[in-house]
């Protein structure tokens, strides 16, 4: 059996009882560590649940896992995934490869940013397509996600923007030399995401995200020090959201109850406090 | 402190370790039992975690909870919610009322159908607005959700349809007499949802859900006997999905990887098996 176990959002306490039971059944346990991160290292899981955990990077999950699957997973194998196992396409692909080999796969669901973002006060029902914002480079400044944002805005829908994560990325130089040297991990901030969006807005001019657009920056959702701030893009550019992970919501046509809930996270001095202690809201 | 604790989707094992810790801190524990249901009763939680639980019906959560909040929640209070606490608007409203009274609220997130539906193989990023399908009556046959389905389809997006639940609904007769008598609980099936959608389609004729549209019926997601079947609306009408809860997905423009994953759940004899045992896929 291959178990894909969702870990939720913050630390070793966000795994479910079902997840812990599955974990303890497994001879081999991997932690997927490139599509998202927790606030704690694998050691905390090893201590809390008495298991030994190997880190699985992109290469391992996308190709190295074929060796694991080739064993038939008769000794139960677990892949721990931050959030829910189906938050990233790469895990759907793994399920497909396992299925082709006749290996049974059991899923242990958990919260992910896709549903936990509900805590910022906007109804989950009223989100349109989710977009991913990649880091711009000198020569690569894609804007296809802007089309999806325009489409959501036209339908009055909110847009969740997932922000780029660069973990274990080799430098171009080192690749050219054939001996990968890895850059330090980078996690896109709400501020960088907004700068890039405003740059695209300036050239496209379709009004999907202007300096005055109502947005919500969220950081470390589900953690004791989570931060949620609602305000115009211009206001949020000045906010320091702290440590990763960050996400951004572009607000569509908000209902009165939604606006009332957002007031509690207002960036402007006249509003209620924009952040509150210890996972509270 | 008021704790809103998500329970996930199936039974007492889907609560997180953080949720269990919070639960044990509380002097009063309520289980919200009208926006969704688990496959087990409150007794299983009481036995597993050594707490006493009161059932909170709609009336209790929407107005009766004001008495609980009036105590200031100095003795910690927990409201257990199936799925994630922000799956239903009613809980966002409760957070707002608590906040106005200066009561701290802590959220314990969990999986909900909004993200767990990722298990059927379609990318969560490519869903549009979620729709709720209410039971038709003789005199009330609303179709406003059809507009949102049309809009999603035009953008090529998938649509998650949440199906009506009637729990503790008084009969009209008994209301007239001023002494409520409750009807047995009802949970809309995939079949009823499709019948209603096809009836609207027949009058509106915008092609958002025809007998040939590719749909996915899902039942008891996250449970050992979950069922996922993909096929045309016509094919799914003939499928018995078994016990509640059911949901329905109307497929938008699917990518090749999505279609490959759906094959594993095909309703047609030529496809792969449409269901698999014990929470596996």
Boltz contact constraints between the chains, C-beta under 6 A:
constraints:
  - contact:
      token1: [A, 13]
      token2: [B, 17]
      max_distance: 6.0
  - contact:
      token1: [A, 13]
      token2: [B, 18]
      max_distance: 6.0
  - contact:
      token1: [A, 14]
      token2: [B, 16]
      max_distance: 6.0
  - contact:
      token1: [A, 14]
      token2: [B, 18]
      max_distance: 6.0
  - contact:
      token1: [A, 16]
      token2: [B, 14]
      max_distance: 6.0
  - contact:
      token1: [A, 16]
      token2: [B, 16]
      max_distance: 6.0
  - contact:
      token1: [A, 17]
      token2: [B, 13]
      max_distance: 6.0
  - contact:
      token1: [A, 18]
      token2: [B, 13]
      max_distance: 6.0
  - contact:
      token1: [A, 18]
      token2: [B, 14]
      max_distance: 6.0
  - contact:
      token1: [A, 84]
      token2: [B, 111]
      max_distance: 6.0
  - contact:
      token1: [A, 84]
      token2: [B, 115]
      max_distance: 6.0
  - contact:
      token1: [A, 86]
      token2: [B, 118]
      max_distance: 6.0
  - contact:
      token1: [A, 86]
      token2: [B, 119]
      max_distance: 6.0
  - contact:
      token1: [A, 92]
      token2: [B, 261]
      max_distance: 6.0
  - contact:
      token1: [A, 96]
      token2: [B, 261]
      max_distance: 6.0
  - contact:
      token1: [A, 99]
      token2: [B, 264]
      max_distance: 6.0
  - contact:
      token1: [A, 104]
      token2: [B, 280]
      max_distance: 6.0
  - contact:
      token1: [A, 105]
      token2: [B, 280]
      max_distance: 6.0
  - contact:
      token1: [A, 105]
      token2: [B, 281]
      max_distance: 6.0
  - contact:
      token1: [A, 106]
      token2: [B, 279]
      max_distance: 6.0
  - contact:
      token1: [A, 106]
      token2: [B, 280]
      max_distance: 6.0
  - contact:
      token1: [A, 107]
      token2: [B, 119]
      max_distance: 6.0
  - contact:
      token1: [A, 109]
      token2: [B, 111]
      max_distance: 6.0
  - contact:
      token1: [A, 109]
      token2: [B, 116]
      max_distance: 6.0
  - contact:
      token1: [A, 109]
      token2: [B, 222]
      max_distance: 6.0
  - contact:
      token1: [A, 110]
      token2: [B, 111]
      max_distance: 6.0
  - contact:
      token1: [A, 111]
      token2: [B, 84]
      max_distance: 6.0
  - contact:
      token1: [A, 111]
      token2: [B, 109]
      max_distance: 6.0
  - contact:
      token1: [A, 111]
      token2: [B, 110]
      max_distance: 6.0
  - contact:
      token1: [A, 111]
      token2: [B, 111]
      max_distance: 6.0
  - contact:
      token1: [A, 112]
      token2: [B, 115]
      max_distance: 6.0
  - contact:
      token1: [A, 114]
      token2: [B, 115]
      max_distance: 6.0
  - contact:
      token1: [A, 114]
      token2: [B, 124]
      max_distance: 6.0
  - contact:
      token1: [A, 115]
      token2: [B, 84]
      max_distance: 6.0
  - contact:
      token1: [A, 115]
      token2: [B, 112]
      max_distance: 6.0
  - contact:
      token1: [A, 115]
      token2: [B, 114]
      max_distance: 6.0
  - contact:
      token1: [A, 115]
      token2: [B, 115]
      max_distance: 6.0
  - contact:
      token1: [A, 116]
      token2: [B, 109]
      max_distance: 6.0
  - contact:
      token1: [A, 118]
      token2: [B, 86]
      max_distance: 6.0
  - contact:
      token1: [A, 119]
      token2: [B, 86]
      max_distance: 6.0
  - contact:
      token1: [A, 119]
      token2: [B, 107]
      max_distance: 6.0
  - contact:
      token1: [A, 124]
      token2: [B, 114]
      max_distance: 6.0
  - contact:
      token1: [A, 125]
      token2: [B, 130]
      max_distance: 6.0
  - contact:
      token1: [A, 128]
      token2: [B, 128]
      max_distance: 6.0
  - contact:
      token1: [A, 129]
      token2: [B, 157]
      max_distance: 6.0
  - contact:
      token1: [A, 130]
      token2: [B, 125]
      max_distance: 6.0
  - contact:
      token1: [A, 151]
      token2: [B, 155]
      max_distance: 6.0
  - contact:
      token1: [A, 155]
      token2: [B, 151]
      max_distance: 6.0
  - contact:
      token1: [A, 157]
      token2: [B, 129]
      max_distance: 6.0
  - contact:
      token1: [A, 222]
      token2: [B, 109]
      max_distance: 6.0
  - contact:
      token1: [A, 261]
      token2: [B, 92]
      max_distance: 6.0
  - contact:
      token1: [A, 261]
      token2: [B, 96]
      max_distance: 6.0
  - contact:
      token1: [A, 264]
      token2: [B, 99]
      max_distance: 6.0
  - contact:
      token1: [A, 279]
      token2: [B, 106]
      max_distance: 6.0
  - contact:
      token1: [A, 280]
      token2: [B, 104]
      max_distance: 6.0
  - contact:
      token1: [A, 280]
      token2: [B, 105]
      max_distance: 6.0
  - contact:
      token1: [A, 280]
      token2: [B, 106]
      max_distance: 6.0
  - contact:
      token1: [A, 281]
      token2: [B, 105]
      max_distance: 6.0
